[in-house]
Amino acid sequence: MFLDIGVGILVALLVGSLHGVKVSLSFIVAGIVFSLLPDLDFIISAIAHRSFKNGAARHREQLHLPLLYIPVGTILLLFFSIPLAELFFLVSLAHFLHDSIGVGWGVQWLYPFSKDHYSFLYIYKPAFRAKKLPRKLFYVWKNDQIEQLDAEFGDRDWVRHIYGGQHWYAVLEEVVLVVSVIVGIWYMYR
């Protein structure tokens, strides 16, 4: 989440610079909103499962579909503004890449052609789990096995364990957020 916000800020500054325009605060906010928008499916899943813990394994099934989400959103925004469409495209792509690396069951990159989830460099191993997943560079998680994988290897309290402590992944996200805020403030007041 913090990484997505930081990337949203930095990409907004980049897109504005590429178009030679002074970036407004509203454009930066749009970058942040676009970067977090795919995670609305977490809220949808949590409401459907009546729990923020029980719906976590399936939260990437409604909006985390890059082959549909990115083109549809980008085309719709082209009617309003080319820079806004570019911003949406880039931060959405970054969000899906972020969700495919290190933590979680990946993203359905090839949906609607395949419901499999793809991830890279899966590194999250909850301390309380005796059984660990094998380390690989690339994973294909079969859609019908996600709940079983989550029960066997997952962490129902992943938000607290990843973002609540000084886990290296959380530190990386926090550093990117702080750097992006500093760069954003510098940019706005230079």
VOFI-546383 format. One record per residue: z, x, y of N, C-alpha, C, CB in turn. Coordinates in pm, whole numbers, plus 50000, padded with zeros to 5 digits. Glycine has a CB too. Layout:
<sites>
ZXYZXYZXYZXY...
</sites>
This chain:
<sites>
500005008249881500005000050000500005008750126501204990750000500915018650133500975027150252499695035350266502185036550244499175039950153497915047350155496785038550207497565052750015496745025950163495705016650209495785014550360495845003150136496995013050412497165011250557496695023550631498645008250591497125035250584496705047750648495205049550647497365059450581494595046750533493135047750522492465037650614492675045650376493005025550624492455015450715492435020250859493255002550705493505026950901493575032251038492545043451056495005037551069492535053050964491635064550977490165060550971491935074750867489835051250882488435046950870488005039150995488235038150744488915031251053488585024251178488255034251288489765015051222489045044951297488775055251398487445062251370489915065651400487165065051242485925071551204484705062851235485945075051056484755050251194483615041151218483365039551368483875027451153484435038051445484275036951590483655049451649485605034251655484105060951601483555073651651482075075151615484355085451596481725071151494480325072151451479415063251535480195068351304479945052351587479165043351672479305046751819479585028951648480085057151848480225061651986480955051852076478905064352044481865044052019482625034452100484115037752094482365020052051484815034352199486275035852201486835025052109486855034552348487655029252014488205019951916489365012251977488665027551789489304999151965490364990652018491454988851914489804976952061492604984551961493724981751870493334970751771494984977751951492564960951816492154950151726491234955251615491444939051806490424965451643489554971251539490404978751437488494980751603491434985651485492354992651394493104982551308493355001451473493554971751368494244961151292493294955251188494774949951387492024953351224491034948451127490924958251010489644946551194490944971251037490914981250930492104979850837490864995250989493274977550895494484975750814494394962950731495744975450904493984952150794493874939250723492844940250611493484927850821491684945950641490644947350537491134956150422489354953350598491934966350455492404975350350493434968750259492994987850412494134958850307495154951950228494644938850166496364949050313493544933750216493024920750174492854919050023491714918450240492354928949950492214926949805493544924049734491574939049743494654928449792495944926249728496484912049748496944936149781495714903649816496114889549821496184883549680495134881449908495414889249588495474884049451496844886649387494374890349367497594896549438498964898649391499834886749429499544911849450499674881949553500424870249599500024857949518500184867749751498714856149497498214844849418498804845249277496664844949411498774856949215499304858549079500814856149075498974872449025501514861249174502974859449178503344844749192503574867449294502614837449273502864823049289502554815749159502024817149405501434819249097501044812748971502054815448860499654817648927502624827548856503584831148752505024828848797503394845648710505194824248922506514821748980507424833948976507184810248908506804845648985507584857948984506724869349035508114861048841507314878049116506594889849162506554900549054507224895349290507354899148950507364909048842506444905048729508774911148790506474892448688505734888248570504224887548591506224874948525503764886048714502334885048738501664898148771502084875448847502424909048772501884921948818500744927048731502984932148821500824925148600499784930548512498434924048537500184928648366498414911748581497164904448601496814902848749497244890948536497474909848837497224907248978495874912349026498304913549061495184920348951493904925748996492734918248933493794940548963492854905248920491804897648851491044887948942492414889948739491544884949060490844875349144489974882149250491854866249212490504892049318489764898549427489384912949397490574898149553489954918949295489644932949262488394933749174490854939549189487314928749228486024928349159484984934449253485634913449117484924947749260484114954549362482654950449370484164968949339481994947949256480564944449261480314930849326479984944449120481334922449334481214909549403481854910149541481854898349319483084915149545483894914849667483244922649781485274920449638482844935049755482334943549862481014938349919482154957849810479994935249837478744930249896478894916949970477704928649787479654907649912479814894549977480504896150112480614884949887481624903450114482344905550240481534913050343483624912950215480824923250300480014931250392478874922950451479434943650319478194915250368477084906950417477594896350515476364900150299478714890150483479284880050575479634886250710480534873550513480204898150708480604904550833479424910050912481574915750805478294912550847477094917050919476644906851023475954919650820476974894151001476624883651098477444884951226476844869751037478574891951219479454893451336479284906951403480894891551295479224917651320479204930951378478904941351270480544934151448477984950351300477664961051204478864970351184476434969151253479544974751292480714983151270481824976251188481284987551404482004963251210483014955851133482624955150985483184941551190481344953150959480854952850820481024966550754479374948550815480714977150829480904990750776482384993550748480355001250874483234989250838484674991050820485144983950694485444985650942484724971550676485094963950557484614970950430484514949750564483354975150430482784981950314483594994350276481334985650341483835002950374484495015750347485955014250305484415024450468486715005750374488135004450337488294996750206488934997450449487404987450178487464980250049487154989949935486474968350048486124998049953485785007949851486955017649830484515015749892487555022149939488705031149929489875024349857489145035850069490105011649885491175004249819490955003849668491274989849875489735000649626489454999749483489535013449416488064993649459489105023949485489255037449430490735040949416488535047849522491515037749518492955040249514493605032949397493615035849647493205020549376493785012649266493285017049129493484997849286492305025849126491765030748999492335044448961490255031649007493135050249049493625063749025495145063749014493165073349136495625069248903497035072548891497985061848844497495076949016497945049948899498945039648871498245026448842499935038148989498745019048746498205005748718497115005848613497674999648844496594994248586495614992548479494184992748530495864979448405493974998048648492624999848699492014987448760491765004648590490704988048776489934977748844488744973948755489454982548985488344961548764487174956748689485904960448767487264941148666485554973148762484434978448840483104972048804484344993348822482914967948682481614962748639481554947548625481244969048507482614940648670482584926048665481464921048757483964919948706480634911948719480684902048611480034906548480480024889448656479594918948471478944923748349479944927548241478064935648380481144931348282482204934948188483544931548252482134950248150484474926748172485814923748221486784935448199486354911248154486284946348143487134957948120487624963748252486384968748039488804969748246489404976348362489194991348345490934972848377488904998248454488635012648450489615019748541487175015748490490165030748492491045038848576490845053548542492525034648557491315061748634491165076248623492535082848637490185081548730492755093248562493955101548580495255093448578493855109148710495405084548482496625076448475497825085548459496545066148359498735085448554499845094748551501215087948549499765103848669501265075048578502575068548591503195066448453502455055248665504355072148435505095070948309506525067148343505035084248224506875054348332508245050348364509255058348282508435035248339510305063048347511305071548282511985064348166512345076048383512125051148175512855043848072512005041047947513345030848128510725044047951509845041747836509805054147747508415038047882510185052347622510125063547527508675066547489510955060447400507895056047474506505057547433505635059547558506025045147352504825070047557503985073347672502505072247633504305087447724501675069047731500235068847709499705083147703499515060847821498645085347628498055098747625497405101947760497005099947510497465114547799496825118747925495325120347902497445132047980494545113347985493095114347978492555114148120492475102647893491325118448135490675118248266490195104248302489515128048268489715096848202489095083748226489585073848120487525084848223489955062048164490435051648074489585039148087491915048348101489345032447977488765019147975489805010347908487355018647900490335000847985491354991647933490664978347905492554989948035490654974147781490044961347744490834949947809490014959647588490124940647870490764929847944491744921947858489714920648000491394919347734492274911147649493484919047597491494905647531493574931847633494724940047590495674943547704494224952647525495354939347826496154943147943497604938647929495554937148070497834926247890499214921347880499994928847772499234906347850499344931947661499994939547555500314953747604499104940147428499354960147671499584973447727500734973247828498314978647794500754962947912501804961848012503174960147946501524950148107503234952147841504514950147771504974963147705504384939047666504034970647651504374982847576504614994947666503274985947478503814996347772503865008447854504195005848002502555015547845504154993348044504264990148187505684990448240503684976948212505774987548367507044987448439507064974948526507235000548527507874965148488507954952648563508484954748704508834942548490509214965548724509814968348854509134980448919511334970948840507804981348902507034992748950507114994749100505614991348909507204983949178507254985449324508494993549363507264971449394509634989849308510874996949339510835011249287512084989449280510335013049165510335026449105509335035849171510035025348958508205030849215507205039549277507465041249427505805033849255507675030149499507815030949643509265032349689507225018849705510215029549603511615029849642512275043349627512375020049564511645052449559512235065549538511365076349596512465068149390511685088549563510895099649612509955104649503511795110949662509225095449447508185098349349507045104949426507705085349272506365114849367505325122149439504215113049489504735132849351503935102249415502895092949455503295085549583502605082849341504565081649590505075074849710505065084349829506505069449686505455096749807505465106649915504055108749969506055120049865503075109849880501675111349924501265099450011500745112549801501575087349967501205075550045501895075450181501565062749967503165079250184503925079450309503365089950405505415082250281502995101650353502425112250437501105107550499502215125150354500245101450420498965096450473499215086050581498095090450360500175077150560500485067050661500975073550790501535057150608501915082750780502455089350900501365097050974503615098950862500535104450901499445111950964498475102451033498685120450859498145091250969497195081851029497775075451155496805070950929499045072451156499675066751276499665077051389501135062151245499995089451357499985100051459498565101851515500505113351400497565102551427496175104051471495755091751553495225105951349496155079851510495805067651583496415067351722496255055551506497675071251733498335071651865497665082151953499855074651849497415093951896496725104351973495385099252023496535117051887494635092651935493305087651971493395077252083492605081451847494335068152072494445057152170494875062152308495435046652119495665072952312496215077452440495675090952489497695078352428494575095452432494005108252477493245106552605493085114152371
</sites>
